């Protein structure tokens, strides 16, 4: 029987997927528009999504891309943090650790029957 995934953990997985997507798309965009290395484009994307900021793009298209990445990225980052905080506050994280610990204990048992 497959364990039921709580709504909140699905929400957390979706939020993390969205955040990774923004970082990936932002990196590809900066690498293409500004002709930066992949690492520089990734660094700039992460710096802007977290609103730390750093060097400025030189091209007008790069500046528009920065505006888009900051707006979308910050929204997605905020959603991800709030989903994580909700997951922890509602106790799902502790439940997940407890279930994992119990599964390990049951897996180590030999010669026992669970009724």
The 8 nearest C-alpha neighbors of each residue, nearest first, counted from 0:
[[1, 2, 3, 4, 102, 98, 5, 113],
 [0, 2, 3, 4, 5, 102, 98, 99],
 [3, 1, 4, 0, 5, 98, 95, 99],
 [4, 2, 5, 1, 0, 6, 8, 9],
 [3, 5, 2, 6, 8, 9, 7, 1],
 [6, 4, 7, 8, 3, 9, 91, 10],
 [7, 5, 9, 8, 10, 4, 11, 3],
 [6, 8, 10, 9, 5, 11, 86, 82],
 [7, 9, 11, 10, 5, 6, 12, 4],
 [10, 8, 12, 6, 11, 7, 13, 5],
 [11, 9, 7, 13, 8, 12, 14, 6],
 [10, 12, 8, 14, 9, 13, 82, 7],
 [13, 11, 9, 15, 14, 10, 16, 8],
 [12, 14, 16, 10, 11, 15, 17, 9],
 [15, 13, 79, 11, 17, 16, 12, 10],
 [16, 14, 18, 12, 17, 13, 11, 19],
 [17, 15, 13, 19, 14, 18, 20, 12],
 [18, 16, 20, 14, 15, 19, 13, 21],
 [17, 19, 15, 21, 20, 16, 75, 14],
 [18, 20, 22, 16, 17, 21, 23, 15],
 [19, 21, 17, 23, 18, 22, 24, 16],
 [22, 20, 18, 24, 23, 19, 25, 72],
 [21, 23, 25, 19, 20, 24, 26, 44],
 [24, 22, 20, 26, 25, 21, 19, 27],
 [25, 23, 27, 21, 26, 22, 20, 28],
 [26, 24, 28, 22, 23, 27, 44, 21],
 [25, 27, 41, 40, 23, 29, 28, 24],
 [26, 28, 30, 24, 25, 29, 31, 23],
 [29, 27, 25, 31, 26, 30, 32, 24],
 [30, 28, 32, 40, 26, 31, 33, 27],
 [29, 31, 35, 34, 27, 40, 28, 33],
 [30, 32, 28, 34, 29, 33, 27, 35],
 [33, 31, 29, 34, 61, 30, 28, 60],
 [32, 34, 35, 29, 30, 31, 61, 58],
 [35, 33, 30, 31, 32, 36, 29, 40],
 [36, 34, 30, 33, 40, 39, 37, 29],
 [35, 37, 39, 38, 30, 40, 34, 41],
 [38, 36, 40, 39, 30, 41, 35, 26],
 [37, 39, 41, 40, 36, 42, 35, 26],
 [38, 40, 42, 36, 41, 37, 35, 43],
 [39, 41, 26, 37, 43, 29, 30, 38],
 [42, 40, 26, 38, 44, 39, 43, 37],
 [43, 41, 39, 45, 40, 44, 38, 46],
 [42, 44, 46, 40, 41, 45, 39, 47],
 [45, 43, 41, 47, 46, 42, 25, 26],
 [46, 44, 48, 42, 47, 43, 49, 41],
 [45, 47, 43, 52, 51, 44, 49, 48],
 [48, 46, 50, 52, 44, 49, 45, 69],
 [49, 47, 72, 45, 73, 69, 50, 46],
 [48, 50, 47, 46, 51, 45, 73, 76],
 [51, 49, 47, 48, 52, 46, 69, 73],
 [50, 52, 46, 49, 47, 53, 48, 45],
 [53, 51, 47, 46, 50, 54, 43, 49],
 [52, 54, 55, 46, 51, 43, 47, 50],
 [55, 53, 56, 52, 43, 57, 46, 47],
 [54, 56, 57, 53, 62, 52, 61, 65],
 [57, 55, 61, 62, 58, 54, 33, 59],
 [56, 58, 55, 59, 61, 33, 62, 60],
 [57, 59, 61, 60, 56, 62, 33, 32],
 [60, 58, 62, 61, 63, 57, 56, 64],
 [61, 59, 63, 58, 62, 64, 32, 33],
 [62, 60, 64, 58, 59, 56, 63, 32],
 [61, 63, 65, 59, 64, 60, 56, 66],
 [64, 62, 66, 60, 65, 61, 67, 59],
 [63, 65, 61, 67, 62, 66, 68, 60],
 [66, 64, 62, 68, 63, 67, 69, 61],
 [65, 67, 63, 69, 64, 68, 70, 62],
 [66, 68, 64, 70, 65, 69, 71, 63],
 [69, 67, 65, 72, 71, 70, 66, 64],
 [68, 70, 72, 66, 48, 67, 47, 73],
 [71, 69, 67, 68, 73, 72, 66, 74],
 [72, 70, 74, 68, 73, 69, 67, 75],
 [73, 71, 48, 75, 69, 68, 74, 70],
 [72, 74, 76, 48, 75, 71, 70, 69],
 [75, 73, 77, 71, 72, 76, 78, 70],
 [74, 76, 78, 72, 77, 73, 18, 79],
 [77, 75, 73, 79, 78, 74, 72, 80],
 [78, 76, 74, 80, 75, 79, 73, 81],
 [77, 79, 75, 81, 76, 80, 82, 74],
 [80, 78, 14, 76, 82, 77, 81, 75],
 [81, 79, 83, 77, 82, 78, 84, 76],
 [80, 82, 84, 78, 83, 79, 85, 77],
 [83, 81, 85, 79, 80, 11, 84, 78],
 [84, 82, 86, 80, 81, 85, 79, 11],
 [83, 85, 81, 87, 86, 82, 88, 80],
 [86, 84, 82, 88, 83, 87, 89, 81],
 [85, 87, 83, 84, 89, 91, 88, 82],
 [86, 88, 84, 90, 92, 85, 89, 91],
 [89, 87, 85, 90, 86, 84, 91, 92],
 [90, 88, 86, 87, 91, 85, 92, 84],
 [91, 89, 87, 88, 93, 92, 94, 86],
 [90, 92, 94, 93, 86, 89, 95, 87],
 [91, 93, 95, 87, 94, 90, 86, 96],
 [92, 94, 96, 95, 90, 91, 97, 87],
 [95, 93, 91, 97, 92, 96, 98, 90],
 [94, 96, 92, 98, 93, 97, 91, 99],
 [97, 95, 99, 93, 94, 98, 100, 92],
 [98, 96, 94, 100, 99, 95, 101, 93],
 [99, 97, 101, 95, 100, 96, 94, 102],
 [98, 100, 96, 102, 97, 101, 95, 103],
 [99, 101, 97, 103, 98, 102, 96, 104],
 [102, 100, 104, 98, 103, 99, 97, 105],
 [101, 103, 99, 105, 104, 100, 106, 98],
 [104, 102, 106, 100, 101, 105, 107, 99],
 [103, 105, 101, 107, 106, 102, 100, 108],
 [104, 106, 102, 108, 107, 103, 101, 109],
 [105, 107, 103, 104, 108, 102, 109, 101],
 [108, 106, 104, 105, 103, 109, 102, 101],
 [109, 107, 105, 106, 111, 104, 110, 103],
 [110, 108, 111, 107, 106, 112, 105, 104],
 [109, 111, 108, 112, 107, 113, 105, 106],
 [112, 110, 109, 108, 113, 105, 114, 107],
 [111, 113, 114, 110, 109, 108, 105, 106],
 [114, 112, 111, 105, 108, 110, 109, 106],
 [113, 112, 111, 105, 110, 108, 109, 106]]
